[in-house]
Amino acid sequence: MDDVDPPVQDEDLTLPRSAVNKMVKELLPHLRVANNSRELILNCCTEFILLLSSQSNEICEKRQKKTILPEHVIGALQELGFSTYVPEVQDVLSDFKTQLSHRNKGTKKTR
């Protein structure tokens, strides 16, 4: 048998339209956004995620790791010229870790 993965279809590499539409509506509640603009936003978001994950993976491999960690993603943002987003990403990561620790403490109490 051949261990080659089947080619990935373009529609397999997109974000759900409903999720992008929801974000657009929440962020721009007083604006109408044309369908072709929504499609463009969807494609840009997908391309950004692909680019960021690819760069994060390269950093991960350079460090001889098998799992992409938050510091790999932050490094990828910096390498790709998105350094201005790093403080906000670090804040979100910190909030996530806080929520996770509170959730873990709650599950330990119920055991």
Rosetta silent file (secondary structure, phi, psi, omega in degrees, C-alpha in Angstrom):
SEQUENCE: MDDVDPPVQDEDLTLPRSAVNKMVKELLPHLRVANNSRELILNCCTEFILLLSSQSNEICEKRQKKTILPEHVIGALQELGFSTYVPEVQDVLSDFKTQLSHRNKGTKKTR
SCORE:     score description
SCORE:     0.000 S_00000001
   1 L     0.000  151.768 -178.537    0.000    0.000    0.000 S_00000001
   2 L   -95.341  132.692 -178.763    1.037    3.563   -0.677 S_00000001
   3 L   -90.597   16.423 -179.050    1.379    5.919    2.327 S_00000001
   4 L   -79.332  129.390  178.100    0.757    9.056    0.242 S_00000001
   5 L   -71.525  147.333  176.694   -2.059   11.223    1.579 S_00000001
   6 L   -67.585  151.906 -179.922   -4.786   12.148   -0.894 S_00000001
   7 L   -61.994  143.842 -178.799   -4.619   15.721   -2.182 S_00000001
   8 L   -85.377  130.857  178.666   -6.468   18.214   -0.009 S_00000001
   9 L   -79.896  149.494  179.986   -9.382   19.948   -1.718 S_00000001
  10 H   -57.079  -40.450 -178.096   -9.696   23.749   -1.458 S_00000001
  11 H   -68.244  -17.270  175.981  -13.105   23.485    0.209 S_00000001
  12 H   -77.628  -14.592 -175.000  -11.492   21.335    2.921 S_00000001
  13 H  -111.255   35.273  177.928   -9.201   24.232    3.830 S_00000001
  14 L  -123.691  157.273  174.118  -11.718   26.956    4.614 S_00000001
  15 L   -76.097  155.318  176.250  -13.330   28.217    7.757 S_00000001
  16 L   -62.727  130.017 -179.977  -17.053   27.643    8.127 S_00000001
  17 H   -56.529  -39.085 -177.925  -18.916   30.451    6.370 S_00000001
  18 H   -62.175  -37.517  179.397  -21.384   30.653    9.249 S_00000001
  19 H   -67.623  -42.016  179.255  -18.587   31.341   11.748 S_00000001
  20 H   -67.735  -42.642  178.785  -17.090   34.104    9.601 S_00000001
  21 H   -60.993  -39.856  178.918  -20.523   35.615    8.945 S_00000001
  22 H   -63.604  -43.531  178.920  -21.243   35.618   12.688 S_00000001
  23 H   -63.138  -42.532  179.517  -17.939   37.377   13.422 S_00000001
  24 H   -61.546  -45.419  179.879  -18.612   39.976   10.730 S_00000001
  25 H   -62.886  -39.287 -179.129  -22.104   40.641   12.110 S_00000001
  26 H   -71.981  -37.075 -177.473  -20.790   40.944   15.680 S_00000001
  27 H   -82.801  -27.889 -177.581  -17.864   43.196   14.760 S_00000001
  28 L  -129.285   62.649 -172.083  -19.735   45.332   12.230 S_00000001
  29 L   -65.925  -24.374 -175.323  -23.367   45.304   13.410 S_00000001
  30 L  -100.644    7.278 -179.417  -24.351   48.562   11.695 S_00000001
  31 L  -116.278  145.600  170.565  -22.804   47.816    8.303 S_00000001
  32 L   -92.932  135.835 -179.928  -24.011   45.745    5.414 S_00000001
  33 L  -118.402  122.838 -178.341  -21.281   43.585    3.923 S_00000001
  34 L   -63.459  151.895 -178.740  -21.674   42.410    0.336 S_00000001
  35 H   -57.876  -40.963 -179.939  -21.529   38.669   -0.321 S_00000001
  36 H   -68.696  -27.835  175.122  -18.367   38.974   -2.412 S_00000001
  37 H   -71.556  -39.065  176.220  -16.760   40.919    0.447 S_00000001
  38 H   -62.200  -41.301  178.691  -17.730   38.185    2.892 S_00000001
  39 H   -64.021  -40.393  177.841  -16.164   35.631    0.544 S_00000001
  40 H   -63.948  -43.688  177.601  -12.990   37.740    0.364 S_00000001
  41 H   -60.792  -44.534  178.471  -12.849   37.996    4.161 S_00000001
  42 H   -58.350  -46.596 -179.960  -13.320   34.216    4.406 S_00000001
  43 H   -65.743  -39.456  178.224  -10.488   33.595    1.940 S_00000001
  44 H   -65.576  -42.401  178.590   -8.168   36.066    3.693 S_00000001
  45 H   -62.203  -44.550  179.656   -8.853   34.483    7.094 S_00000001
  46 H   -62.410  -46.146 -179.487   -8.209   31.019    5.712 S_00000001
  47 H   -63.034  -40.252  178.900   -4.992   32.112    4.017 S_00000001
  48 H   -62.446  -45.067 -179.994   -3.793   33.848    7.195 S_00000001
  49 H   -64.119  -41.442  177.723   -4.392   30.726    9.292 S_00000001
  50 H   -62.571  -44.173  179.645   -2.613   28.545    6.742 S_00000001
  51 H   -64.163  -46.700 -178.987    0.339   30.935    6.634 S_00000001
  52 H   -64.840  -42.589 -179.481    0.537   31.250   10.427 S_00000001
  53 H   -69.485  -35.276  177.574    0.255   27.515   11.027 S_00000001
  54 H   -65.429  -45.025  178.706    2.870   26.761    8.361 S_00000001
  55 H   -66.218  -39.285  177.651    5.318   29.259    9.870 S_00000001
  56 H   -62.547  -40.115  178.681    4.562   27.955   13.373 S_00000001
  57 H   -64.070  -40.769  177.309    5.267   24.439   12.158 S_00000001
  58 H   -60.733  -43.938  178.501    8.627   25.525   10.715 S_00000001
  59 H   -63.361  -42.961  178.915    9.612   27.050   14.053 S_00000001
  60 H   -58.221  -46.821 -178.924    8.437   23.906   15.824 S_00000001
  61 H   -66.943  -37.648  177.885   10.551   21.701   13.555 S_00000001
  62 H   -61.087  -33.099 -179.901   13.629   23.947   13.947 S_00000001
  63 L   -90.384    8.027  178.212   13.353   23.437   17.702 S_00000001
  64 L    55.820   44.033  175.624   12.958   19.690   17.152 S_00000001
  65 L  -109.655  159.212  179.804    9.507   19.595   18.720 S_00000001
  66 L  -107.684  -11.217 -178.879    6.537   17.589   17.539 S_00000001
  67 L  -121.816  130.595  176.451    3.768   19.788   18.919 S_00000001
  68 L   -72.913  123.128 -179.052    3.161   23.410   17.967 S_00000001
  69 L  -105.554  164.171  179.353    3.151   25.401   21.196 S_00000001
  70 H   -54.314  -37.022  179.961    1.899   28.950   21.834 S_00000001
  71 H   -66.432  -27.029  175.758    5.461   30.299   21.735 S_00000001
  72 H   -68.973  -40.322  179.226    5.827   28.863   18.219 S_00000001
  73 H   -66.998  -42.337  178.903    2.703   30.736   17.113 S_00000001
  74 H   -64.112  -42.313  176.116    3.913   33.943   18.746 S_00000001
  75 H   -61.509  -38.545  178.409    7.294   33.536   17.059 S_00000001
  76 H   -65.163  -41.733  176.488    5.542   32.987   13.734 S_00000001
  77 H   -58.077  -44.193  179.999    3.528   36.182   14.197 S_00000001
  78 H   -64.848  -44.763 -178.929    6.759   38.083   14.812 S_00000001
  79 H   -65.461  -30.499 -178.489    8.541   36.521   11.830 S_00000001
  80 L   -87.148    0.489  176.986    5.604   37.278    9.556 S_00000001
  81 L    88.839   20.637  179.131    5.553   40.941   10.559 S_00000001
  82 L  -109.723   36.371 -177.127    2.560   40.844   12.884 S_00000001
  83 H   -59.943  -27.909 -178.649    4.456   41.837   16.035 S_00000001
  84 H   -65.782  -19.925  179.210    1.824   44.413   16.936 S_00000001
  85 H   -86.486  -13.502 -174.107   -0.605   41.551   17.639 S_00000001
  86 H   -58.737  -46.117  179.661    1.712   39.747   20.057 S_00000001
  87 H   -59.505  -40.347  179.021    0.649   41.601   23.243 S_00000001
  88 H   -67.704  -39.435  177.827   -3.027   40.910   22.548 S_00000001
  89 H   -62.726  -42.241  178.930   -2.273   37.260   21.735 S_00000001
  90 H   -64.782  -36.643  176.460   -0.344   36.950   25.002 S_00000001
  91 H   -64.110  -44.234  179.218   -3.297   38.471   26.889 S_00000001
  92 H   -63.387  -42.388  177.964   -5.705   35.998   25.288 S_00000001
  93 H   -61.437  -43.806  178.643   -3.331   33.133   26.111 S_00000001
  94 H   -61.817  -44.754  177.801   -3.082   34.302   29.719 S_00000001
  95 H   -61.253  -41.884  179.284   -6.888   34.534   29.984 S_00000001
  96 H   -61.251  -45.315 -179.767   -7.216   31.045   28.483 S_00000001
  97 H   -63.164  -38.075  178.282   -4.740   29.609   30.989 S_00000001
  98 H   -64.326  -47.519  178.636   -6.611   31.290   33.845 S_00000001
  99 H   -61.535  -40.159 -179.725   -9.959   29.903   32.664 S_00000001
 100 H   -64.694  -41.111 -179.928   -8.414   26.464   32.210 S_00000001
 101 H   -67.940  -37.053  176.873   -6.973   26.460   35.727 S_00000001
 102 H   -66.329  -39.533  179.310  -10.341   27.517   37.192 S_00000001
 103 H   -65.444  -42.001  179.306  -12.079   24.797   35.181 S_00000001
 104 H   -65.619  -38.280  177.998   -9.551   22.203   36.335 S_00000001
 105 H   -64.279  -37.275  179.022   -9.973   23.253   39.965 S_00000001
 106 H   -66.698  -37.863 -179.474  -13.744   22.855   39.587 S_00000001
 107 H   -74.136  -29.592  179.250  -13.467   19.337   38.219 S_00000001
 108 H   -70.468  -32.237 -178.615  -11.074   18.273   40.984 S_00000001
 109 H   -71.871  -29.438 -176.499  -13.567   19.391   43.650 S_00000001
 110 H   -82.630   -9.946 -178.977  -16.376   17.303   42.184 S_00000001
 111 L   -77.533    0.000    0.000  -14.407   14.056   42.244 S_00000001
